[in-house]
């Protein structure tokens, strides 16, 4: 479709990251009032490495609204 190979790689990384994000295991805490994500979750690790984001920050902000 005329997309450069370098752009294709970036698109594939973003799609893969979104798919990993959908597989995160989020545990409910305090009767559903809070949640947490294990720092050992392989999908979170893959998501962060694909997008180049900081693991601890992503783990925190996926569970806290601002």
Phi, psi and omega in degrees: 000009175089018179268131180299151182299323179294324177289324178299317180299317178296317179298316180296322178297316180295316179297316179298320179297317179297320178295320177295321179300323178291343181260005179298143175260110181256123181263131177282145178227159177049055177055039176085004180280340181215172178212168177211159176233132180296137178290348178268000183297118184295329180289323175295318178299315179295317179303311182295318181289326178294321183262353178070037178252158183286127185302309184295322179293318180294319178299319180291309188283344172288340182251357182229131178267150175216000000 
